[in-house]
Amino acid sequence: MSTAARAIELLSYFTGLGPVGQPVALRRVEVLADLGLDHNTYNVCLNQLIAGRFVRRIAAKTVVVLRRPEEFA
């Protein structure tokens, strides 16, 4: 599966944790287990989402989802 597809999957997972615009606390171990990701793939996908302004990191374990997966290009 491509990194872009995994990034969309991660974004979809984040939107399932809370509404767009609200902070979402992450437990990295749970995210990795739920999606079957390794640490490197998670970091690449998260950085891709941050660079594309789909999510914003507000703390080490907290992000805010800014856009829905349907907007991923």
Secondary structure, 3 states (H helix, E strand, C coil): CCHHHHHHHHHHHHHHHCCCCCEEECCHHHHHHHHCCCHHHHHHHHHHHHHCCCEEEEECCEEEECCCHHHCC
